[in-house]
Amino acid sequence: MAVNLQAPDPAALHAVAGVRIGVAEAGIRKAGRRDLTLLAFDPGTRVAGVFTRNRFCAAPVQVCREHLGEARCAEVRALVVNTGCANAGTGAQGLADARASCEAVARLMGVSARQVLPFSTGVILEPLPLQRLRDGLPRALADLREQAWADAAAAIMTTDTVPKAASERVLIDGVAVHVTGIAKGAGMIRPDMATMLGFIATDAAVAPALLAQLVREVADGSFNCVTVDGDTSTNDSLVVAATGACGLPEIADAASPQARALRAALLGVAQRLAQAIVRDGEGATKFITIEVQGARSVAEARRVGYAVAHSPLVKTAFFASDPNLGRILAAVGYAGVDDLDVDGVELFLDEVHVATRGGRHPDYREADGQRVMAKPEILVRIVLGRGEHAATLWTCDLSHDYVSINADYRS
C-alpha cells in the first residue's frame, strides 16, 4: 500500500533523445510478467555509475565496475536489466553469466561487450536463467522505442506495488534539456550509494569527469537519504547516461551555470524517485521526513537521523499512531554523538513542540502528538543545538505487512 503515490503518467515522461527502450517477457520471474528491459543508447553516450558498498556484491555490479573502469564513466551503448533473479551469491558462474548477457546484447546490436552494462534484481543465491535471458533479448530489441519509460519502470519491479518514474525539462542557454529516470525498490532499502536499481538519462552532453562527479552528488542528495528497513542490497546501482543529443556544447565546468542547472534537474528527478521508493516501502502506511538541524557536521546529522529512521521501536510506533516519543529521544541518544548535551536537544512533530531541555515540553499534550502521528505524512524535526549543519532523510513505518511480504517473498 503506497503512501500518496500513483503510477506515473506516461505522457508526463519526456523522451530523451538518443535513448530507446524495449521490454519483453523472458520467463525469468514468472509467466505473464515482463521481466527483461533493454536501454539502447546512440553512439557517444557516456554513462557514469555508483554501486553498492556491500562486500557481497552481485555479479552484475562487479561487471558494471569493470566496464566503467576506475573513472566509473565510459561510453556505453546498452543497459540490460532483468528482474526475478539477483545473480548474487552465485560465484564464478554468476560472473560468467553476467558477462555472457553483455556478449549476447553486443552480438545483437553490433557493439562491444564492454559497452553493455548488466543489472539484475530479485532472489539472491539463485543462478541466472541465462538462456531465458538470451531468448528474450530479440523481443526486447524489436520493442525499442523512445516513449517506453513507463513500461520500463513496470518491467523492473519486484515487490514494488507502483512503478517509479520521474521527468524534468530545463532550459539551458535557451535549449530544452530533458532528464528522465526510473527506479525500483520497496524493501532491502538502506542504500550506501544509491537505490536497488536506478536509471536516469539526459540529452545533455557532459564531460566524463563531471558526469562521474554529478552521479555521486545526485546519489548523495537523494538515494543516500532514504531507508525502508536498514538493509543495504547486494545489487544497489545508480547510473546516469548523457547522450549529448540536445545539441548544446559539452558541459565540463562544475561551477558553470549550465552544470548547476543540469545538476538541479538530475537531483530533482533522483529525489522524486528516492522518495517514491520510501512511499512504496514494503507494507508502508506512513511517509516520514526526518530533519536533523544544529549538528556539527552533515555526517553527524545523518548519523542521528538514521538512528531514528532505522529504529524498529520508532517505526512500529508510527505504524500504530502511538505517540511513544521517548523512543525517538532514545535513538538520538544512542546515535554515537558521545558529547551530546541532551539539554540542548529540541524535538518537534510537525508543528508540535514535544521535548525541550532534555525533557517533555511543558505545553505538549499527548493528544497533539497522536493527531500528528495519525497523518499519512509526518515531519520529525530534531534540533541538536551544537552547530550549523543539517540533513534530511526519508523513511516509512514498519507494519505487519512488511513481515508478511518478506516471509512470503519466494513463495
C-alpha positions in Angstrom: 0.0 0.0 0.0 1.9 3.0 -1.3 1.6 6.3 0.6 0.3 9.1 -1.6 2.0 7.5 -4.7 0.4 6.9 -8.0 1.7 5.2 -11.2 3.4 7.7 -13.5 1.5 9.2 -16.4 3.4 8.0 -19.5 2.6 11.3 -21.2 4.4 13.2 -18.5 7.7 11.4 -19.0 9.9 13.2 -21.6 11.6 11.1 -24.2 15.3 11.6 -24.1 16.9 11.9 -27.5 19.5 9.2 -28.0 17.7 6.7 -25.8 15.4 3.9 -26.9 13.8 1.3 -24.6 12.4 -2.2 -25.1 10.8 -4.6 -22.7 10.0 -8.3 -23.0 8.6 -11.3 -21.2 11.5 -13.7 -20.8 10.1 -16.0 -18.1 12.9 -15.1 -15.7 10.5 -14.1 -13.0 7.0 -15.6 -13.7 4.7 -16.2 -16.6 2.7 -13.3 -17.9 5.1 -10.7 -16.5 7.6 -8.6 -18.5 10.9 -9.0 -16.7 13.6 -8.0 -19.3 14.4 -4.4 -20.2 16.9 -3.1 -22.7 18.0 0.5 -22.9 19.9 1.3 -26.1 22.0 4.5 -26.5 23.2 6.3 -29.5 27.0 6.3 -30.2 28.9 8.7 -28.0 26.6 8.3 -25.0 28.5 8.5 -21.7 27.4 6.6 -18.6 28.6 7.0 -15.0 27.5 4.9 -12.1 27.7 4.3 -8.4 27.2 1.0 -6.8 26.6 -0.9 -3.5 29.3 -1.0 -0.9 28.0 -4.3 0.3 31.1 -6.6 0.2 28.8 -9.4 -1.0 28.0 -7.5 -4.2 26.2 -9.2 -7.1 27.9 -10.4 -10.3 26.4 -7.7 -12.5 27.7 -5.0 -10.1 31.2 -6.4 -10.5 30.9 -6.5 -14.3 29.5 -2.9 -14.4 32.5 -1.7 -12.4 34.8 -3.5 -14.8 33.2 -2.0 -17.9 33.1 1.6 -16.5 36.7 1.4 -15.3 38.3 3.3 -12.5 36.8 6.6 -13.6 33.3 5.0 -13.2 32.4 6.6 -16.5 32.7 5.3 -20.1 31.0 5.3 -23.5 28.1 2.8 -23.2 25.7 1.6 -25.8 23.2 -0.5 -23.8 21.9 -1.5 -20.4 20.3 -4.9 -19.9 18.1 -5.4 -16.8 16.4 -8.5 -15.6 14.1 -9.0 -12.6 13.3 -12.2 -10.8 16.9 -13.2 -10.1 19.6 -11.0 -8.5 22.5 -13.1 -9.8 24.1 -12.5 -6.3 25.9 -15.1 -4.3 26.4 -17.1 -7.5 30.2 -17.2 -7.5 32.3 -17.7 -10.7 29.3 -18.9 -12.7 27.3 -15.8 -11.8 30.2 -13.6 -13.2 30.3 -15.7 -16.3 26.6 -15.4 -16.8 26.7 -11.6 -16.3 29.4 -11.3 -18.9 27.6 -13.6 -21.2 24.4 -11.5 -21.0 26.6 -8.5 -22.2 28.0 -10.5 -25.0 24.5 -11.6 -26.1 23.4 -7.9 -26.3 26.6 -6.9 -28.0 26.1 -9.5 -30.8 22.6 -8.4 -31.5 23.4 -4.7 -31.5 26.8 -4.9 -33.2 28.7 -3.3 -30.4 31.5 -4.3 -27.9 30.5 -6.3 -24.9 32.3 -3.8 -22.7 29.8 -1.2 -24.0 27.0 -3.1 -22.3 26.2 -2.9 -18.6 24.2 -5.7 -16.9 21.8 -5.3 -14.0 19.8 -7.9 -12.0 17.3 -7.8 -9.2 15.3 -10.5 -7.4 16.2 -13.5 -5.3 19.8 -13.9 -4.0 21.7 -17.2 -4.2 19.8 -18.4 -7.3 21.6 -18.9 -10.7 20.6 -16.6 -13.6 18.5 -18.4 -16.2 20.8 -17.2 -18.9 19.2 -19.0 -21.8 15.8 -17.4 -21.0 17.5 -14.0 -21.0 19.2 -14.7 -24.3 15.9 -15.9 -25.8 14.1 -12.7 -24.6 16.6 -10.3 -26.0 15.5 -10.3 -29.6 11.9 -9.4 -28.4 13.3 -6.6 -26.3 15.3 -5.3 -29.2 12.3 -5.4 -31.5 10.4 -3.4 -29.0 12.9 -0.5 -28.8 11.2 2.9 -28.9 11.7 6.4 -27.4 8.5 6.6 -25.4 8.8 3.5 -23.2 9.9 4.8 -19.8 6.7 3.9 -18.1 6.8 0.4 -19.5 10.4 0.0 -18.3 9.5 1.3 -14.8 6.9 -1.5 -14.6 9.2 -4.2 -16.0 12.0 -3.7 -13.4 9.7 -4.0 -10.4 9.9 -6.9 -7.8 7.9 -6.3 -4.6 7.1 -2.7 -5.7 3.4 -2.0 -5.9 3.7 1.1 -8.1 6.1 1.8 -11.0 8.5 4.7 -10.2 9.4 7.2 -12.9 10.1 11.0 -13.0 11.0 13.6 -15.6 12.1 17.2 -15.9 12.7 19.6 -18.7 15.0 22.6 -18.1 16.2 25.4 -20.4 20.0 25.7 -20.6 21.2 28.6 -22.8 17.8 28.6 -24.4 17.8 24.9 -25.4 15.4 22.4 -23.9 17.3 19.7 -22.0 15.4 16.6 -20.8 16.0 14.4 -17.8 14.0 11.2 -17.2 14.6 8.4 -14.8 13.1 5.2 -13.4 13.9 3.2 -10.3 12.8 0.1 -8.5 12.8 -0.8 -4.8 10.5 -1.3 -1.9 12.4 -3.4 0.6 16.1 -4.2 1.4 16.5 -0.4 1.2 19.2 1.4 3.1 21.4 2.4 0.2 25.0 3.1 0.8 25.3 4.8 -2.5 22.0 4.7 -4.5 18.9 2.5 -4.6 18.2 -1.0 -5.5 18.2 0.0 -9.2 18.0 3.5 -10.7 18.5 4.6 -14.3 18.5 8.3 -15.3 19.2 9.7 -18.7 19.7 13.2 -20.1 20.2 14.5 -23.6 22.8 17.0 -22.4 26.5 16.4 -23.3 28.6 16.1 -20.2 32.4 15.6 -19.8 33.3 12.3 -18.3 34.8 13.7 -15.1 31.9 15.9 -14.5 29.3 13.2 -15.2 31.1 10.9 -12.6 31.0 13.8 -10.1 27.3 14.5 -10.8 26.2 10.9 -10.3 27.9 10.8 -6.9 26.4 14.2 -5.9 23.0 13.1 -7.1 23.1 9.8 -5.2 24.3 11.6 -2.0 21.4 14.1 -2.1 18.7 11.5 -2.9 19.1 7.8 -2.7 21.6 8.1 0.1 19.0 9.8 2.2 16.4 7.1 2.3 15.8 3.9 4.3 13.0 1.4 4.5 14.4 -1.3 6.6 18.1 -0.6 7.1 19.4 -3.4 4.7 21.8 -2.4 2.0 21.3 -4.7 -1.0 23.9 -6.7 -2.9 22.7 -5.1 -6.2 22.3 -1.4 -5.5 23.1 0.5 -8.6 22.5 4.0 -10.0 23.7 5.1 -13.4 23.3 8.4 -15.3 23.5 8.4 -19.1 24.3 11.6 -21.1 23.6 11.2 -24.8 24.6 14.7 -25.9 21.7 14.7 -28.4 20.2 18.1 -27.4 22.8 20.0 -29.4 24.3 22.0 -26.6 28.1 22.2 -26.3 29.6 19.8 -23.8 29.3 20.8 -20.2 32.6 20.4 -18.4 32.9 23.1 -15.7 31.2 22.0 -12.5 30.8 25.7 -11.4 29.2 26.8 -14.6 25.6 27.9 -14.8 24.9 25.1 -17.3 26.3 22.5 -14.8 24.3 24.0 -11.9 21.1 23.8 -14.0 21.7 20.2 -15.1 22.6 19.2 -11.5 19.4 20.7 -10.2 17.3 18.8 -12.8 19.1 15.5 -12.1 18.8 15.9 -8.4 15.1 16.8 -8.7 14.4 13.6 -10.7 16.5 11.5 -8.3 14.8 12.8 -5.2 11.4 12.1 -6.6 12.5 8.5 -7.4 14.1 8.0 -4.0 11.0 9.3 -2.1 8.8 7.1 -4.3 10.8 4.1 -3.0 10.0 5.0 0.6 6.4 5.8 -0.2 6.2 2.3 -1.7 8.1 0.7 1.2 7.0 -2.9 1.8 3.9 -2.6 4.0 4.3 1.2 4.5 1.4 3.2 5.7 3.3 6.4 6.7 5.9 8.6 4.8 8.2 10.2 7.4 10.6 13.1 6.8 13.3 13.4 9.4 15.1 16.7 9.6 18.1 17.0 11.9 19.4 20.5 12.5 22.0 22.1 14.6 24.7 19.4 14.1 28.4 19.9 13.9 28.6 18.2 10.5 26.3 16.8 7.9 27.7 13.3 8.7 26.7 13.8 12.4 23.2 15.0 11.3 22.8 11.9 9.1 24.0 9.6 11.8 21.3 10.9 14.2 18.7 10.8 11.5 19.4 7.2 10.5 19.4 6.1 14.2 15.8 7.3 14.4 14.8 6.1 10.9 16.2 2.6 11.5 14.7 2.0 14.9 12.1 -0.7 14.9 10.6 0.8 18.0 10.2 4.2 16.4 8.9 2.7 13.2 6.3 0.5 14.8 5.1 3.4 17.0 4.5 5.4 13.8 2.6 2.5 12.3 0.3 2.4 15.4 0.0 6.2 15.6 1.2 5.8 19.1 3.0 9.0 20.4 5.5 6.9 22.4 8.0 9.6 21.6 10.6 8.8 24.1 11.7 6.2 21.6 12.9 9.0 19.3 14.9 10.6 22.0 16.4 7.2 22.9 17.5 6.7 19.3 19.1 10.2 19.3 20.9 9.3 22.5 22.5 6.1 21.1 23.3 7.5 17.6 27.0 7.8 18.5 27.3 11.5 19.4 29.3 10.9 22.5 29.5 14.5 23.7 25.9 15.4 23.0 24.3 17.8 25.5 20.8 16.5 25.9 19.7 19.7 27.5 20.2 21.4 24.1 18.1 18.9 22.1 14.6 20.0 20.8 12.1 17.6 19.3 9.1 18.6 17.0 6.4 16.5 15.3 5.2 18.8 12.5 4.4 22.0 14.4 4.1 20.3 17.8 7.0 21.0 20.2 7.4 17.7 22.0 10.6 17.9 24.0 13.0 20.6 25.2 16.0 20.8 27.6 16.2 17.1 28.0 12.5 16.5 28.8 8.9 16.9 27.8 7.9 20.4 26.7 5.5 21.9 29.3 2.9 22.7 26.7 3.0 19.3 25.0 -0.2 17.2 25.2 -0.3 13.6 24.0 -3.4 14.3 22.0 -1.4 16.7 19.9 1.2 14.0 19.2 -1.4 11.4 18.4 -3.1 13.8 16.0 0.2 14.3 14.0 1.1 10.6 14.1 -2.3 9.6 12.6 -1.4 11.5 9.4 0.0 9.6 6.3 2.9 12.1 6.1 4.8 13.3 9.1 7.7 15.6 9.7 10.1 14.8 12.6 12.4 17.7 13.4 15.3 17.2 15.7 17.4 20.2 16.7 20.7 19.2 18.3 21.8 22.8 19.3 25.5 22.2 18.7 26.3 23.5 15.2 25.1 24.9 11.9 24.8 21.7 9.8 21.7 19.8 8.8 20.5 16.7 6.9 17.1 15.5 5.7 16.2 11.8 5.4 13.1 10.0 4.3 11.7 6.8 5.8 8.5 4.9 6.5 6.8 2.9 9.3 7.1 -0.8 9.9 3.9 -2.7 9.7 2.6 -6.3 9.9 2.6 -6.4 6.1 6.4 -5.9 6.0 6.9 -9.2 7.8 4.3 -11.0 5.7 5.7 -9.7 2.4 9.3 -10.8 3.3 8.2 -14.1 4.8 6.4 -15.0 1.6 8.9 -13.4 -0.8 10.0 -16.6 -2.5 6.6 -18.4 -2.5 
